[in-house]
């Protein structure tokens, strides 16, 4: 056979193999519409919830409540990129406008202990969450089942915390020194909270703050609730916990200064007015934008937003109805997810599920729930929709439950939007929509999937444990 024929055949074989590898690892693959009911991953997730709740002692005769809290700085070193806006193109922050913090609150009824962690970050990356779980377990009896993570979702805080293509675009070029710094601070806050637990009383409530939030994607509902909890130790020391679903995006991608955004101003306003420690938990920020009071500059708008929310909390908590006992329960489990369905350019085609090896996306997540009396904290692994959170609260309210819904649970799987919008993936210009298209990674029926898991968690925690 002539050399040119051998060369041509070799080239054809190479091109066929290259095309096959491209389709295998990148795509396109056809989209799927199958639901989660009856699947192995869903039944496995339910079984993990049932197993986790067996580690709790659930009773209608709660013991004396003990609470502690701790704080630590996560302000990054100079030159660290900020997470949140890909338009920054991984450029380093030029300075620090205000410090960013991680704060933890530990609750115990004498038998069960739960720690709720809130950080002034875009999200809690899995490499940091895993390191904190391991470090805390070495120092205390706490396990992964006892720790609840969430983040404020500030787009102006520390980045560079995860490897992978998607992470590099949105979180900044990976710096291997950042995760250990974050894990050390998180661990310090959790240990301080755990070791400082003392007898305490608490009160909580919710405020309608609809005038300070709007739906940025469509003319639809919002999650208007500003949750508050006031904790007071026997020695008079106080801690405020707060949760709101307004996306911290008052500052735009032209800001290059590290900041906790309006949640930072909210915490500082409460602390300055009371001398207490203030802890902020990000809410269900998907599609929810803040409606900040007008001010001359973006930072002044952040301050105005923080101040008005702080006033609402302080006014609502002036005459609290304290109780000094509460049953505490905690569930925090890894969950298996449906096959990835990343649709970048078409409603009919997706990236290959194997593209996760290139993009850094995961097919697992975490979901947690913490009950302190009739207050229940729940979360999901992504930008969770405020519209869904509102329906969850409506489900929980007749049960006598004050439900605090958050995202960013130690994993990130993109936006989790109402199922009715999943097919609405094209914008007015025919391009893929942001939340329901390009950033919706976990396939259809995610509202139903996470709703079923949440309800199973809350119902399990509200009934006697099966021994």
C-alpha positions as CSV (number, residue, x, y, z in Angstrom):
1,X,0.0,0.0,0.0
2,X,1.3,3.4,-1.0
3,X,2.5,5.7,1.8
4,X,0.0,8.3,1.0
5,X,-2.9,5.8,1.4
6,X,-1.5,4.7,4.8
7,X,-1.3,8.3,5.8
8,X,-4.8,9.0,4.7
9,X,-6.3,6.0,6.5
10,X,-4.4,6.9,9.6
11,X,-5.7,10.5,9.4
12,X,-9.3,9.3,9.0
13,X,-9.0,6.8,11.9
14,X,-7.5,9.6,14.1
15,X,-10.3,12.0,13.1
16,X,-13.0,9.4,13.9
17,X,-11.4,8.6,17.3
18,X,-11.1,12.3,18.0
19,X,-14.8,12.9,17.1
20,X,-15.8,10.0,19.2
21,X,-13.8,11.2,22.2
22,X,-15.3,14.7,21.8
23,X,-18.9,13.4,21.8
24,X,-18.1,11.0,24.7
25,X,-16.6,13.6,27.0
26,X,-18.2,16.9,25.7
27,X,-21.2,16.2,23.6
28,X,-23.8,17.0,22.4
29,X,-26.0,14.4,24.1
30,X,-29.8,14.6,23.9
31,X,-31.6,16.1,26.9
32,X,-33.7,13.9,29.1
33,X,-37.1,14.5,30.9
34,X,-37.3,11.6,33.2
35,X,-38.3,12.3,36.8
36,X,-36.6,11.3,40.1
37,X,-39.4,9.1,41.6
38,X,-38.4,5.5,41.9
39,X,-34.7,6.1,41.0
40,X,-31.9,4.5,42.9
41,X,-30.3,7.9,43.8
42,X,-33.6,9.2,45.2
43,X,-34.4,6.1,47.3
44,X,-30.8,6.1,48.5
45,X,-31.1,9.8,49.6
46,X,-34.2,9.0,51.6
47,X,-32.5,6.1,53.3
48,X,-29.6,8.4,54.3
49,X,-32.1,10.8,55.9
50,X,-33.7,8.0,57.9
51,X,-30.3,6.8,59.0
52,X,-29.1,10.2,59.9
53,X,-32.1,11.0,62.1
54,X,-31.4,7.8,64.1
55,X,-28.4,9.7,65.5
56,X,-30.8,12.2,67.1
57,X,-32.8,11.9,70.2
58,X,-36.1,13.5,69.4
59,X,-38.5,14.2,72.3
60,X,-41.5,16.3,73.2
61,X,-39.9,17.0,76.6
62,X,-36.8,19.0,75.7
63,X,-34.0,19.8,78.1
64,X,-32.4,23.0,79.0
65,X,-31.0,24.9,76.0
66,X,-27.3,25.7,75.7
67,X,-25.9,28.0,73.0
68,X,-22.5,29.3,72.1
69,X,-21.1,31.2,69.2
70,X,-17.8,32.0,67.6
71,X,-16.3,34.2,64.8
72,X,-13.2,34.3,62.7
73,X,-11.9,36.5,59.9
74,X,-11.7,35.1,56.4
75,X,-10.4,38.3,54.8
76,X,-7.9,37.0,52.2
77,X,-4.3,38.1,51.6
78,X,-3.6,40.9,49.1
79,X,-3.9,39.9,45.5
80,X,-6.6,37.2,45.9
81,X,-9.3,37.2,43.2
82,X,-12.9,37.7,44.3
83,X,-15.6,35.1,43.6
84,X,-18.9,36.0,42.0
85,X,-18.5,37.9,38.7
86,X,-16.8,36.2,35.7
87,X,-16.4,39.6,34.1
88,X,-13.6,40.3,36.5
89,X,-11.6,37.7,34.7
90,X,-9.8,36.5,37.8
91,X,-8.2,39.9,38.4
92,X,-6.9,40.3,42.0
93,X,-8.7,42.5,44.5
94,X,-7.1,45.9,44.8
95,X,-7.8,46.2,48.6
96,X,-10.2,45.5,51.4
97,X,-13.2,47.8,51.9
98,X,-14.6,45.8,54.9
99,X,-13.5,42.5,56.5
100,X,-15.3,39.3,55.7
101,X,-16.1,36.8,58.5
102,X,-17.3,33.3,59.2
103,X,-19.6,32.9,62.3
104,X,-20.9,29.8,63.9
105,X,-23.7,29.2,66.5
106,X,-23.9,25.9,68.4
107,X,-27.1,24.7,70.0
108,X,-27.5,21.8,72.4
109,X,-30.4,20.3,74.4
110,X,-28.0,18.3,76.5
111,X,-28.2,15.3,74.2
112,X,-28.0,16.5,70.6
113,X,-25.9,19.3,69.3
114,X,-26.1,21.3,66.0
115,X,-23.8,24.0,64.7
116,X,-25.1,26.5,62.1
117,X,-22.3,28.2,60.1
118,X,-22.8,31.4,58.1
119,X,-19.9,32.9,56.1
120,X,-19.5,36.2,54.2
121,X,-18.7,34.3,51.0
122,X,-20.2,33.5,47.6
123,X,-20.7,29.9,48.6
124,X,-19.1,27.2,50.7
125,X,-16.9,25.0,48.5
126,X,-16.8,21.2,49.1
127,X,-13.1,21.1,49.7
128,X,-13.4,23.6,52.6
129,X,-16.5,22.0,54.0
130,X,-14.9,18.5,54.0
131,X,-11.7,19.8,55.7
132,X,-13.8,21.6,58.4
133,X,-15.8,18.4,59.1
134,X,-12.6,16.4,59.5
135,X,-10.9,19.0,61.7
136,X,-13.9,19.5,64.0
137,X,-14.3,15.7,64.4
138,X,-10.7,15.5,65.7
139,X,-11.4,18.0,68.4
140,X,-15.0,17.3,69.4
141,X,-17.7,14.5,69.3
142,X,-19.3,16.4,66.4
143,X,-19.7,14.7,63.0
144,X,-20.7,15.8,59.6
145,X,-24.3,15.2,60.7
146,X,-24.0,18.0,63.2
147,X,-22.8,20.9,61.0
148,X,-25.0,23.1,58.8
149,X,-23.2,25.3,56.3
150,X,-24.5,28.3,54.4
151,X,-23.1,31.6,52.9
152,X,-24.3,35.1,52.5
153,X,-23.5,34.9,48.7
154,X,-21.5,38.1,48.6
155,X,-20.0,38.5,45.1
156,X,-17.2,40.6,46.6
157,X,-15.5,38.1,49.0
158,X,-12.6,35.7,48.9
159,X,-12.3,33.6,45.7
160,X,-9.6,31.2,44.3
161,X,-10.9,28.5,46.5
162,X,-11.6,25.6,44.0
163,X,-9.9,23.9,41.1
164,X,-11.7,23.3,37.8
165,X,-12.8,25.1,34.7
166,X,-16.1,26.4,36.0
167,X,-14.5,27.5,39.3
168,X,-11.8,29.4,37.5
169,X,-14.4,31.3,35.5
170,X,-16.6,32.3,38.4
171,X,-14.4,32.0,41.5
172,X,-11.0,33.2,40.2
173,X,-7.8,31.3,39.4
174,X,-7.3,28.6,42.0
175,X,-4.8,29.3,44.8
176,X,-4.1,26.1,46.8
177,X,-3.3,28.3,49.9
178,X,-6.8,29.6,50.1
179,X,-8.8,26.5,51.1
180,X,-6.5,25.7,54.2
181,X,-6.8,29.4,55.3
182,X,-10.6,29.2,55.0
183,X,-10.8,25.8,56.7
184,X,-8.7,27.0,59.6
185,X,-11.0,30.0,60.2
186,X,-14.2,27.9,59.8
187,X,-12.9,25.3,62.3
188,X,-11.9,28.0,64.8
189,X,-15.4,29.6,64.7
190,X,-17.1,26.1,65.1
191,X,-14.8,25.1,68.0
192,X,-15.3,28.5,69.7
193,X,-19.1,28.1,69.4
194,X,-19.0,24.5,70.7
195,X,-16.7,25.3,73.6
196,X,-18.6,28.4,74.7
197,X,-22.1,26.8,75.0
198,X,-23.9,27.9,78.2
199,X,-27.5,28.0,79.4
200,X,-29.4,30.4,77.2
201,X,-32.9,31.4,76.1
202,X,-34.0,32.3,72.6
203,X,-36.9,33.9,70.7
204,X,-37.5,34.1,67.0
205,X,-39.8,35.5,64.4
206,X,-40.2,36.7,60.8
207,X,-40.7,40.1,59.2
208,X,-42.4,41.0,55.9
209,X,-39.7,42.9,54.0
210,X,-41.2,42.7,50.5
211,X,-40.3,46.3,49.8
212,X,-36.6,45.4,49.9
213,X,-36.7,42.5,47.4
214,X,-37.9,41.8,43.9
215,X,-37.8,39.0,41.3
216,X,-35.2,39.8,38.8
217,X,-36.2,37.2,36.2
218,X,-39.9,37.6,35.7
219,X,-43.1,39.1,37.0
220,X,-43.5,36.5,39.7
221,X,-43.3,35.9,43.5
222,X,-40.5,36.6,45.9
223,X,-39.4,35.3,49.3
224,X,-40.1,38.5,51.3
225,X,-39.3,37.0,54.8
226,X,-36.6,38.5,57.0
227,X,-36.0,35.9,59.7
228,X,-34.6,36.8,63.1
229,X,-33.6,34.9,66.2
230,X,-32.4,36.5,69.4
231,X,-30.3,34.4,71.8
232,X,-29.4,35.5,75.3
233,X,-27.1,33.7,77.7
234,X,-27.5,33.7,81.5
235,X,-24.6,36.2,81.7
236,X,-26.5,38.6,79.5
237,X,-24.4,38.1,76.3
238,X,-26.6,38.2,73.2
239,X,-26.4,36.9,69.6
240,X,-28.7,37.8,66.7
241,X,-29.2,35.4,63.8
242,X,-30.8,36.8,60.6
243,X,-31.7,35.4,57.2
244,X,-32.8,37.2,54.0
245,X,-33.1,36.2,50.3
246,X,-32.0,39.3,48.6
247,X,-29.0,38.6,46.3
248,X,-26.0,40.6,47.5
249,X,-25.4,42.2,44.1
250,X,-25.7,45.9,44.9
251,X,-22.0,46.2,44.1
252,X,-21.3,45.3,40.4
253,X,-18.3,43.7,38.7
254,X,-16.4,47.0,38.6
255,X,-15.9,46.8,42.3
256,X,-12.4,45.4,43.1
257,X,-12.5,45.8,46.9
258,X,-13.2,42.9,49.3
259,X,-16.6,43.4,51.0
260,X,-19.3,41.5,52.8
261,X,-21.8,43.7,50.8
262,X,-25.1,44.7,52.4
263,X,-25.2,41.6,54.7
264,X,-22.0,42.9,56.3
265,X,-23.5,46.3,56.9
266,X,-26.6,44.6,58.4
267,X,-24.5,42.6,60.8
268,X,-22.4,45.6,61.8
269,X,-25.5,47.8,62.3
270,X,-27.0,45.3,64.7
271,X,-23.7,44.8,66.6
272,X,-23.1,48.5,66.9
273,X,-26.6,49.1,68.2
274,X,-26.6,46.3,70.7
275,X,-23.1,45.1,71.5
276,X,-24.2,41.6,70.5
277,X,-22.8,39.3,68.0
278,X,-24.8,39.3,64.7
279,X,-24.8,36.3,62.3
280,X,-26.2,36.4,58.8
281,X,-27.4,33.4,56.9
282,X,-28.0,33.8,53.2
283,X,-31.5,32.9,52.1
284,X,-33.0,31.5,48.9
285,X,-31.3,34.0,46.6
286,X,-32.2,32.4,43.2
287,X,-34.0,35.1,41.1
288,X,-34.2,37.4,44.2
289,X,-32.6,40.8,43.9
290,X,-32.4,43.4,46.6
291,X,-34.4,46.6,46.4
292,X,-32.0,48.9,48.2
293,X,-32.9,52.5,49.3
294,X,-31.5,55.1,47.0
295,X,-28.0,56.5,47.8
296,X,-25.2,58.3,45.9
297,X,-22.8,55.4,45.6
298,X,-23.1,51.5,45.5
299,X,-21.4,51.2,48.9
300,X,-23.7,53.8,50.4
301,X,-26.6,51.8,49.0
302,X,-25.2,48.7,50.7
303,X,-25.1,50.6,54.0
304,X,-28.6,51.9,53.5
305,X,-29.9,48.4,52.8
306,X,-28.1,47.0,55.8
307,X,-29.4,49.8,58.1
308,X,-33.1,49.4,57.1
309,X,-33.0,45.6,57.6
310,X,-31.2,46.1,60.9
311,X,-33.9,48.5,62.1
312,X,-36.6,46.0,61.2
313,X,-34.9,43.3,63.2
314,X,-34.3,45.5,66.2
315,X,-37.8,46.8,66.2
316,X,-39.3,43.3,65.9
317,X,-37.2,41.9,68.7
318,X,-37.8,44.6,71.3
319,X,-40.1,42.5,73.4
320,X,-39.1,38.9,72.8
321,X,-41.0,35.9,74.1
322,X,-38.1,33.9,75.3
323,X,-38.0,30.2,76.1
324,X,-35.0,28.4,77.7
325,X,-35.7,24.9,76.5
326,X,-35.9,23.4,73.0
327,X,-35.4,20.0,71.4
328,X,-32.4,20.1,69.1
329,X,-31.9,17.8,66.1
330,X,-29.6,17.9,63.2
331,X,-29.3,16.1,59.8
332,X,-26.6,16.7,57.3
333,X,-26.1,14.2,54.5
334,X,-24.4,13.7,51.2
335,X,-27.0,13.3,48.4
336,X,-26.8,11.7,45.0
337,X,-28.2,13.9,42.2
338,X,-29.7,13.1,38.8
339,X,-27.5,13.0,35.7
340,X,-26.0,16.4,34.8
341,X,-28.0,18.3,32.1
342,X,-25.9,21.3,31.2
343,X,-27.6,23.1,28.3
344,X,-25.4,25.8,26.9
345,X,-26.8,26.5,23.5
346,X,-29.9,24.5,22.9
347,X,-33.1,23.2,24.6
348,X,-32.6,19.8,23.0
349,X,-28.9,19.1,23.6
350,X,-26.7,18.9,26.7
351,X,-23.1,18.4,27.5
352,X,-22.0,14.8,28.1
353,X,-22.3,13.7,31.8
354,X,-18.6,12.9,31.5
355,X,-17.9,16.6,30.9
356,X,-17.8,16.9,34.7
357,X,-14.2,15.6,34.5
358,X,-13.3,18.8,32.5
359,X,-15.7,21.3,34.0
360,X,-15.3,20.2,37.7
361,X,-19.0,19.8,38.2
362,X,-20.2,17.2,40.7
363,X,-23.0,14.6,40.6
364,X,-23.3,14.7,44.4
365,X,-24.3,17.4,46.9
366,X,-25.2,18.0,50.5
367,X,-28.4,18.9,52.2
368,X,-28.9,19.7,55.9
369,X,-31.6,20.5,58.4
370,X,-31.4,21.7,62.0
371,X,-34.3,22.0,64.4
372,X,-34.1,24.2,67.4
373,X,-37.6,24.0,69.0
374,X,-40.0,25.2,66.3
375,X,-37.4,26.9,64.3
376,X,-36.0,24.7,61.5
377,X,-33.0,25.6,59.2
378,X,-32.9,23.8,55.9
379,X,-30.6,24.2,52.9
380,X,-29.8,23.0,49.4
381,X,-26.6,22.9,47.3
382,X,-27.0,25.9,45.0
383,X,-28.7,29.2,44.2
384,X,-32.0,28.1,45.5
385,X,-35.1,29.9,44.3
386,X,-36.9,32.3,46.6
387,X,-40.2,31.3,44.9
388,X,-39.7,27.7,46.0
389,X,-38.7,28.8,49.5
390,X,-41.9,30.7,49.9
391,X,-43.9,27.6,49.1
392,X,-41.8,25.6,51.5
393,X,-42.7,28.1,54.3
394,X,-46.4,27.8,53.4
395,X,-46.1,24.0,53.8
396,X,-44.3,24.3,57.1
397,X,-46.4,27.0,58.8
398,X,-49.5,24.8,59.5
399,X,-47.1,22.4,61.3
400,X,-46.1,25.1,63.7
401,X,-42.6,25.4,62.1
402,X,-40.7,28.6,61.4
403,X,-38.7,27.5,58.3
404,X,-35.4,29.2,57.4
405,X,-34.5,28.2,53.9
406,X,-30.9,28.7,52.6
407,X,-28.6,27.5,49.8
408,X,-24.8,26.9,49.5
409,X,-24.7,23.8,51.7
410,X,-21.1,22.8,51.1
411,X,-21.6,22.0,47.4
412,X,-22.8,23.9,44.3
413,X,-24.9,22.5,41.5
414,X,-26.1,25.8,39.9
415,X,-29.5,27.3,40.0
416,X,-32.5,25.4,41.4
417,X,-35.6,27.0,39.9
418,X,-39.3,26.1,40.0
419,X,-40.1,23.1,37.8
420,X,-42.6,25.1,35.8
421,X,-39.8,27.3,34.4
422,X,-37.5,24.5,33.3
423,X,-38.6,24.6,29.7
424,X,-38.4,28.4,29.5
425,X,-34.7,28.5,28.7
426,X,-34.6,31.1,25.9
427,X,-34.6,34.8,26.6
428,X,-36.3,37.5,24.5
429,X,-33.3,37.5,22.1
430,X,-33.4,33.7,21.6
431,X,-30.3,33.1,23.7
432,X,-30.1,30.6,26.6
433,X,-31.5,32.1,29.8
434,X,-29.1,32.4,32.7
435,X,-30.9,30.8,35.6
436,X,-33.1,28.3,33.9
437,X,-30.7,27.5,31.1
438,X,-26.9,27.9,31.2
439,X,-26.7,27.7,35.1
440,X,-29.4,25.0,35.6
441,X,-27.1,22.0,35.7
442,X,-29.0,19.2,37.6
443,X,-31.8,18.4,35.1
444,X,-35.6,18.8,35.3
445,X,-37.8,18.2,38.4
446,X,-35.3,19.7,40.8
447,X,-38.0,21.6,42.7
448,X,-39.9,18.3,43.2
449,X,-36.7,16.5,44.1
450,X,-35.5,18.9,46.8
451,X,-39.0,19.5,48.1
452,X,-39.5,15.7,48.7
453,X,-36.1,15.5,50.5
454,X,-36.8,18.6,52.6
455,X,-40.3,17.3,53.7
456,X,-38.8,13.9,54.5
457,X,-36.2,15.6,56.7
458,X,-38.6,17.9,58.5
459,X,-41.2,15.2,59.1
460,X,-38.5,12.8,60.4
461,X,-37.2,15.4,62.8
462,X,-40.6,16.2,64.0
463,X,-41.5,12.6,65.1
464,X,-39.9,10.3,67.7
465,X,-36.8,8.6,66.4
466,X,-37.1,5.0,65.4
467,X,-34.8,3.0,67.6
